[in-house]
Amino acid sequence: MNDSDKALVVFQGKKIRRTWFNDEWWFSIVDIIEILTQTDRARKYWSDLKVKLTQEGFELSEKIGQLKLISTDGKFYATDCANTKNMFRIIQSIPSPKVEPFKQWLAQVGYDRIQEIENPELAQKRMKEIYQAKGYSDDWIEKRVRGIAIRDELTDEWKNRGLLEEREYAILTAEISKATFGMTPSEYKEFKGLKKENLRDHMGDLKLIFTMLGERVSTEITRNKNAIGFDENKGAAKEGGKVAGNARRDAEERIGKPIISDENYLSEPETKKKLEDKSKK
């Protein structure tokens, strides 16, 4: 569950942060409070509500988890979270006309995840439908889905080799990207003029392919060298990115133009023409 897209869900146009922990979703409590109460002081509201819940016998220490969620500055901080069951109890104490529809939404989110665990093809199907609705081509979607699988395989390898922090994953990912494209993901996003958007959703076919190549080769090198710990895995990441970087430069020389672009995939001239032709059919 490492892809950033999976860490956010949307209720009535508002984003809610979540994380997969102990085989279930845990949701940011302040995010949900902000939506249900429409207050700009969600943290103060939650602080007061905790006192009330404690008085009612709700064991906060047992039912609330301090889990790391990404903040607006791109860093991860310990945040009060609750699983679906305890989130139901918390929102019962919040007077809001949105509580009932939110309950239904929350139940559906949990149910969908259970279905996806039993049948992973459902998760891919839903993902493809979302990208299709945004205007992405089927060919691009197949590459994006494949890229996610390759990325998950790499992060699983890192986890098995002693790397557990998202910060360490981010550093190693930056090493692969730097060697592949000459830029870290944050530098690449700035180059493209992106802020909170997912960088890979704005990559064209070739950029996705070279991203996959760098991460896939990094996985193989990590296994072949039996890399353990941060430093050894960092070396493997650099080598994997270097392979993809060399391939990218060779491709650029042969096709006669740079592969790196500041354009969003959906706004690239060739892509726009394909979408327009498709809509005419």
NUKOL-779590 format. One line per field, with one value per residue (C-alpha): x, y, z. Coordinates in steps of 0.1 Angstrom, whole numbers, padded with zeros to 4 digits, always signed. Layout:
N
c1 [X_...]
c2 [Y_...]
c3 [Z_...]
//
This chain:
281
c1 [+0000_+0028_+0013_+0003_-0030_-0042_-0035_-0063_-0100_-0127_-0160_-0182_-0152_-0131_-0099_-0094_-0060_-0057_-0031_-0032_-0023_-0029_-0048_-0074_-0078_-0071_-0084_-0073_-0097_-0091_-0098_-0131_-0140_-0132_-0156_-0185_-0183_-0170_-0148_-0113_-0104_-0107_-0077_-0093_-0127_-0110_-0092_-0125_-0142_-0115_-0124_-0161_-0154_-0132_-0160_-0183_-0160_-0144_-0108_-0088_-0054_-0067_-0087_-0068_-0036_-0008_+0002_+0023_+0003_+0016_+0010_+0007_+0045_+0050_+0065_+0050_+0038_+0022_-0015_-0045_-0062_-0090_-0102_-0136_-0153_-0139_-0145_-0182_-0182_-0164_-0187_-0218_-0207_-0205_-0238_-0238_-0263_-0235_-0231_-0255_-0243_-0207_-0215_-0227_-0196_-0173_-0190_-0186_-0149_-0143_-0164_-0146_-0112_-0123_-0135_-0102_-0082_-0102_-0101_-0071_-0085_-0113_-0088_-0072_-0106_-0116_-0082_-0086_-0121_-0109_-0081_-0104_-0128_-0099_-0092_-0062_-0057_-0060_-0023_-0012_-0033_-0018_+0017_+0006_-0009_+0022_+0044_+0025_+0031_+0068_+0069_+0052_+0076_+0105_+0091_+0083_+0119_+0131_+0108_+0121_+0156_+0152_+0138_+0105_+0103_+0085_+0114_+0139_+0117_+0115_+0153_+0159_+0133_+0150_+0183_+0167_+0149_+0181_+0201_+0173_+0161_+0187_+0161_+0146_+0108_+0104_+0127_+0108_+0074_+0087_+0100_+0065_+0048_+0030_+0022_+0001_-0005_+0009_+0040_+0036_+0000_+0017_+0043_+0040_+0046_+0084_+0088_+0067_+0087_+0121_+0107_+0097_+0131_+0149_+0128_+0127_+0165_+0170_+0149_+0170_+0203_+0190_+0183_+0215_+0236_+0215_+0215_+0208_+0201_+0199_+0234_+0235_+0200_+0209_+0238_+0216_+0191_+0218_+0229_+0194_+0187_+0220_+0209_+0176_+0195_+0219_+0190_+0171_+0201_+0206_+0169_+0171_+0201_+0184_+0150_+0165_+0147_+0146_+0123_+0120_+0092_+0074_+0041_+0013_+0007_-0029_-0019_+0009_+0000_+0001_-0020_-0046_-0049_-0055_-0082_-0099_-0099_-0112_-0141_-0151_-0156]
c2 [+0000_+0024_+0044_+0079_+0077_+0051_+0073_+0097_+0093_+0119_+0125_+0152_+0168_+0169_+0148_+0125_+0111_+0075_+0047_+0009_-0004_-0038_-0050_-0022_+0014_+0041_+0076_+0110_+0121_+0159_+0156_+0140_+0165_+0194_+0179_+0171_+0204_+0227_+0243_+0258_+0248_+0210_+0203_+0224_+0207_+0172_+0183_+0192_+0161_+0138_+0151_+0144_+0109_+0101_+0111_+0088_+0059_+0058_+0044_+0068_+0052_+0018_+0029_+0059_+0054_+0079_+0071_+0090_+0108_+0132_+0169_+0199_+0204_+0170_+0156_+0128_+0135_+0115_+0121_+0108_+0081_+0057_+0025_+0023_+0008_+0035_+0062_+0053_+0058_+0092_+0107_+0097_+0125_+0151_+0170_+0174_+0168_+0150_+0123_+0098_+0101_+0099_+0067_+0051_+0063_+0051_+0017_+0015_+0024_-0004_-0029_-0020_-0027_-0061_-0070_-0058_-0080_-0110_-0102_-0078_-0075_-0053_-0027_-0026_-0024_+0006_+0023_+0019_+0033_+0064_+0070_+0065_+0091_+0115_+0110_+0087_+0062_+0025_+0020_+0047_+0031_-0003_+0012_+0031_+0000_-0020_+0007_+0006_-0032_-0027_+0001_-0021_-0050_-0026_-0011_-0046_-0056_-0025_-0034_-0069_-0056_-0034_-0001_+0008_+0046_+0064_+0090_+0063_+0052_+0088_+0092_+0059_+0069_+0102_+0085_+0064_+0094_+0116_+0089_+0083_+0118_+0141_+0153_+0141_+0137_+0171_+0188_+0172_+0183_+0219_+0217_+0206_+0233_+0207_+0211_+0183_+0163_+0129_+0132_+0099_+0108_+0136_+0115_+0104_+0068_+0070_+0086_+0059_+0032_+0046_+0051_+0014_+0004_+0022_+0007_-0028_-0030_-0016_-0045_-0070_-0054_-0053_-0090_-0100_-0081_-0091_-0055_-0050_-0017_+0018_+0024_-0008_-0003_+0033_+0020_-0005_+0023_+0045_+0016_+0008_+0045_+0047_+0018_+0037_+0070_+0055_+0040_+0073_+0092_+0066_+0068_+0106_+0105_+0081_+0098_+0133_+0150_+0151_+0127_+0150_+0176_+0201_+0193_+0173_+0140_+0150_+0183_+0170_+0177_+0141_+0130_+0157_+0148_+0111_+0121_+0143_+0116_+0091_+0114_+0118_+0081]
c3 [+0000_-0009_-0037_-0027_-0046_-0021_+0009_+0000_-0004_-0012_+0004_-0012_-0029_+0003_+0007_+0037_+0045_+0055_+0060_+0058_+0093_+0109_+0078_+0078_+0069_+0095_+0088_+0099_+0126_+0121_+0084_+0090_+0118_+0094_+0068_+0092_+0112_+0084_+0110_+0104_+0139_+0136_+0159_+0187_+0181_+0183_+0215_+0232_+0218_+0233_+0267_+0261_+0248_+0278_+0301_+0283_+0288_+0253_+0259_+0237_+0244_+0232_+0202_+0187_+0169_+0163_+0127_+0102_+0075_+0049_+0056_+0033_+0034_+0019_+0052_+0074_+0109_+0137_+0134_+0155_+0134_+0139_+0121_+0106_+0137_+0161_+0136_+0136_+0174_+0172_+0145_+0166_+0190_+0162_+0155_+0117_+0089_+0070_+0096_+0081_+0045_+0058_+0077_+0045_+0026_+0053_+0053_+0016_+0017_+0041_+0021_-0011_+0004_+0017_-0018_-0033_-0008_-0018_-0055_-0064_-0099_-0086_-0074_-0108_-0125_-0103_-0109_-0147_-0146_-0127_-0153_-0182_-0168_-0166_-0203_-0202_-0231_-0224_-0235_-0210_-0182_-0188_-0183_-0152_-0136_-0145_-0130_-0097_-0095_-0102_-0076_-0050_-0056_-0050_-0018_-0005_-0012_+0008_+0036_+0038_+0040_+0070_+0056_+0072_+0071_+0043_+0045_+0036_+0007_-0006_-0004_-0024_-0049_-0054_-0061_-0088_-0104_-0102_-0121_-0146_-0154_-0138_-0113_-0081_-0080_-0062_-0087_-0116_-0101_-0098_-0134_-0145_-0124_-0102_-0065_-0048_-0080_-0086_-0108_-0125_-0136_-0156_-0173_-0209_-0221_-0224_-0190_-0174_-0192_-0180_-0145_-0145_-0159_-0132_-0104_-0119_-0124_-0088_-0075_-0094_-0082_-0046_-0048_-0065_-0041_-0011_+0000_+0037_+0054_+0041_+0027_+0006_-0008_-0017_-0037_-0055_-0062_-0078_-0100_-0111_-0119_-0138_-0161_-0169_-0173_-0199_-0218_-0218_-0231_-0258_-0268_-0269_-0292_-0316_-0317_-0319_-0291_-0253_-0235_-0204_-0208_-0187_-0203_-0186_-0205_-0212_-0227_-0250_-0286_-0298_-0269_-0274_-0310_-0301_-0276_-0301_-0328_-0303_-0293_-0330_-0334]
//
